[in-house]
Amino acid sequence: MHEASLVQGLLGLALKSVAEHNAAHPERRIARIEELVCEMGLIACVEPRTLEACFELFAEGTEAEGAKLTLTTAPLACRCEDCGHAFELRQRHFVCPECGGENIHFSGGHGLTLQSLRVDTEEAHHD
């Protein structure tokens, strides 16, 4: 299950960002991560529910415990080798929308990218 290793990397990156922020801005420390927004490649071999379950497990006891994991799918840039039409796929249906050809060329589409973090600062609790 590579979802576990993806979550470890994702969570490690988020927690490192929080630690770096807290070290640089002790007057405005981040108390917790409320949401991680991530973008998955269209052909990433990731099961979203498994990824979410792994995230919940690995986040326990960290600043990300209870955080929401929001996943979006990135469109995949493609080109038809038959007619030359350039297009984006948003679903795993590898057919050229122009000519119906199946000789599609693409690169990428496998990754998982941390887009943003929504956080709660300690000073928000002192208002």
C-alpha positions, 0 to 999 in steps of 0.5 A, a space after each residue: 500500500 503506497 498510500 502510507 508512504 505518500 501520507 508519510 511524505 505529505 504529512 512530513 512536509 506539512 509538519 516541517 512547514 509548521 515547525 519552520 513557521 513557528 521557529 521564524 514567527 514565535 509571536 504567531 505560532 501555528 497551533 494546528 493544521 485544519 486542512 491540507 489541500 492536495 492535487 492528485 494526478 489523473 493517473 496516480 495509482 492512489 485510492 482516495 479513501 485509503 489515503 484519507 484513512 492513512 492520513 487520519 492514522 499518521 496525523 494522530 498526536 501531531 498538529 494535523 490530528 483531526 485535519 481535513 484532507 481535501 483531494 482534487 484531481 489535476 487535468 492531464 495534458 495530452 496530444 493525439 498522435 493521429 490528428 495532433 489535437 492538444 487537449 486535457 483529460 479530466 477522466 480516465 477516458 483515453 480517447 481524442 475528443 477531436 478524432 476519436 483516436 486512441 493513440 494519445 501521448 501524455 507525460 506526468 499525471 502520477 503525482 500528489 502535490 500539497 497545494 496549501 495548508 489552512 491553519 489555526 494560530 495560537 493567538 486566535 485562542 486568546 481573543 
